[in-house]
Amino acid sequence: MNSCTEYAAQVNVLLAYYNLLDDWEDDRSLKSLLLARLIRGKCRKLQEAWPRQSRAIEEYLKKLHQCESSESPDLDLAAGLTGEMLAEIFVYREDCWSPHLRRMGFFLGKFIYLMDAYEDLDEDRTSGSYNPWKYFPDSGHFDDDCQSILTMMMSEASRAFERLPILAGADILRNVLYSGVWSKFETVRAQRNDPDFQGRKKRRKQRNK
């Protein structure tokens, strides 16, 4: 335990708080509102302790709502908003390593957004929810094209990571960056191209109607 792990814990609380407020704004979830109120006092102190990061999260949610409401087809715009927010969170303090941390956070944030959107694509098409992948031109090799874009994002994040002076746990972090982050993509891709899985999924939806 050190100041860095304490920072990570505090930022996680901030992210949870803003996510709960966002759920209340979007879905009028009373549960989310009550949970947000429970940690509001703690989060006000964290906002004072980390004003730059707090502003980044607030601006991110505001811009993301604008992007979603306008149904922007710009894949890079939607993903870039998450990248900008995570870039600021990755910078614990301003020093000589800040540029590399910002770059790593930026491209990792873009990867996370695009990966989540890829996973939710079928459901978003059915529900009509915003998803920038819906506007991506289908060349007949959609999954391969998605993987290429995601690979570019993770390559840039990994390149920035390799410039950092990390010794403890470096092998574990490399395993996550070079392998672990792809487990969800491979699972979703396999399921999307599995007729049996899609059939079971369709039957579950019909039973739930």
Contacts in CASP RR format, 6 or more apart in sequence:
PFRMAT RR
TARGET T0000
AUTHOR 0000-0000-0000
METHOD contacts of the structure
MODEL  1
MNSCTEYAAQVNVLLAYYNLLDDWEDDRSLKSLLLARLIRGKCRKLQEAW
PRQSRAIEEYLKKLHQCESSESPDLDLAAGLTGEMLAEIFVYREDCWSPH
LRRMGFFLGKFIYLMDAYEDLDEDRTSGSYNPWKYFPDSGHFDDDCQSIL
TMMMSEASRAFERLPILAGADILRNVLYSGVWSKFETVRAQRNDPDFQGR
KKRRKQRNK
4 92 0 8 1.000
7 50 0 8 1.000
7 92 0 8 1.000
10 46 0 8 1.000
10 49 0 8 1.000
10 50 0 8 1.000
11 50 0 8 1.000
11 53 0 8 1.000
11 89 0 8 1.000
13 39 0 8 1.000
13 42 0 8 1.000
13 43 0 8 1.000
13 46 0 8 1.000
14 43 0 8 1.000
14 46 0 8 1.000
14 47 0 8 1.000
14 50 0 8 1.000
14 53 0 8 1.000
14 54 0 8 1.000
14 57 0 8 1.000
15 57 0 8 1.000
15 89 0 8 1.000
16 39 0 8 1.000
17 36 0 8 1.000
17 39 0 8 1.000
17 40 0 8 1.000
17 43 0 8 1.000
18 57 0 8 1.000
18 58 0 8 1.000
18 61 0 8 1.000
20 32 0 8 1.000
20 33 0 8 1.000
20 35 0 8 1.000
20 36 0 8 1.000
21 32 0 8 1.000
21 33 0 8 1.000
21 36 0 8 1.000
22 61 0 8 1.000
23 29 0 8 1.000
23 32 0 8 1.000
24 30 0 8 1.000
24 32 0 8 1.000
24 33 0 8 1.000
24 36 0 8 1.000
46 54 0 8 1.000
47 54 0 8 1.000
52 88 0 8 1.000
53 88 0 8 1.000
53 89 0 8 1.000
56 84 0 8 1.000
56 85 0 8 1.000
56 87 0 8 1.000
56 88 0 8 1.000
56 89 0 8 1.000
57 85 0 8 1.000
57 89 0 8 1.000
59 85 0 8 1.000
60 81 0 8 1.000
60 82 0 8 1.000
60 84 0 8 1.000
60 85 0 8 1.000
63 81 0 8 1.000
64 78 0 8 1.000
64 81 0 8 1.000
64 82 0 8 1.000
67 77 0 8 1.000
67 78 0 8 1.000
67 81 0 8 1.000
67 130 0 8 1.000
68 78 0 8 1.000
68 130 0 8 1.000
71 130 0 8 1.000
72 78 0 8 1.000
72 132 0 8 1.000
73 132 0 8 1.000
73 135 0 8 1.000
74 132 0 8 1.000
75 114 0 8 1.000
75 132 0 8 1.000
75 133 0 8 1.000
75 135 0 8 1.000
75 136 0 8 1.000
75 149 0 8 1.000
76 110 0 8 1.000
77 132 0 8 1.000
78 113 0 8 1.000
78 117 0 8 1.000
78 132 0 8 1.000
79 109 0 8 1.000
79 110 0 8 1.000
79 113 0 8 1.000
79 114 0 8 1.000
79 117 0 8 1.000
79 132 0 8 1.000
79 153 0 8 1.000
80 106 0 8 1.000
80 109 0 8 1.000
80 110 0 8 1.000
80 113 0 8 1.000
81 113 0 8 1.000
82 109 0 8 1.000
82 110 0 8 1.000
82 112 0 8 1.000
82 113 0 8 1.000
83 105 0 8 1.000
83 106 0 8 1.000
83 107 0 8 1.000
83 108 0 8 1.000
83 109 0 8 1.000
83 110 0 8 1.000
83 113 0 8 1.000
84 106 0 8 1.000
85 109 0 8 1.000
86 105 0 8 1.000
86 106 0 8 1.000
86 108 0 8 1.000
86 109 0 8 1.000
86 112 0 8 1.000
87 101 0 8 1.000
87 102 0 8 1.000
87 103 0 8 1.000
87 105 0 8 1.000
87 106 0 8 1.000
87 109 0 8 1.000
88 102 0 8 1.000
89 105 0 8 1.000
90 101 0 8 1.000
90 102 0 8 1.000
90 104 0 8 1.000
90 105 0 8 1.000
90 108 0 8 1.000
91 98 0 8 1.000
91 101 0 8 1.000
91 102 0 8 1.000
92 101 0 8 1.000
97 164 0 8 1.000
97 165 0 8 1.000
100 160 0 8 1.000
100 161 0 8 1.000
100 163 0 8 1.000
100 164 0 8 1.000
101 160 0 8 1.000
101 164 0 8 1.000
103 156 0 8 1.000
103 157 0 8 1.000
103 160 0 8 1.000
104 157 0 8 1.000
104 160 0 8 1.000
104 161 0 8 1.000
104 164 0 8 1.000
105 157 0 8 1.000
105 160 0 8 1.000
106 157 0 8 1.000
107 153 0 8 1.000
107 154 0 8 1.000
107 156 0 8 1.000
107 157 0 8 1.000
107 160 0 8 1.000
108 153 0 8 1.000
108 154 0 8 1.000
108 157 0 8 1.000
109 153 0 8 1.000
109 157 0 8 1.000
110 153 0 8 1.000
111 150 0 8 1.000
111 153 0 8 1.000
111 154 0 8 1.000
111 157 0 8 1.000
111 181 0 8 1.000
114 133 0 8 1.000
114 146 0 8 1.000
114 149 0 8 1.000
114 150 0 8 1.000
114 153 0 8 1.000
115 150 0 8 1.000
115 181 0 8 1.000
115 184 0 8 1.000
115 185 0 8 1.000
117 124 0 8 1.000
117 131 0 8 1.000
117 132 0 8 1.000
117 133 0 8 1.000
118 133 0 8 1.000
118 146 0 8 1.000
118 150 0 8 1.000
118 185 0 8 1.000
118 188 0 8 1.000
119 184 0 8 1.000
119 188 0 8 1.000
120 129 0 8 1.000
120 131 0 8 1.000
121 131 0 8 1.000
121 133 0 8 1.000
121 134 0 8 1.000
122 192 0 8 1.000
123 129 0 8 1.000
124 130 0 8 1.000
124 131 0 8 1.000
124 134 0 8 1.000
125 131 0 8 1.000
125 134 0 8 1.000
133 146 0 8 1.000
136 142 0 8 1.000
136 145 0 8 1.000
136 146 0 8 1.000
139 145 0 8 1.000
143 189 0 8 1.000
143 192 0 8 1.000
143 193 0 8 1.000
146 185 0 8 1.000
147 185 0 8 1.000
147 189 0 8 1.000
150 185 0 8 1.000
154 177 0 8 1.000
154 181 0 8 1.000
157 177 0 8 1.000
158 177 0 8 1.000
158 178 0 8 1.000
161 173 0 8 1.000
161 174 0 8 1.000
161 177 0 8 1.000
166 173 0 8 1.000
191 197 0 8 1.000
191 198 0 8 1.000
192 198 0 8 1.000
END
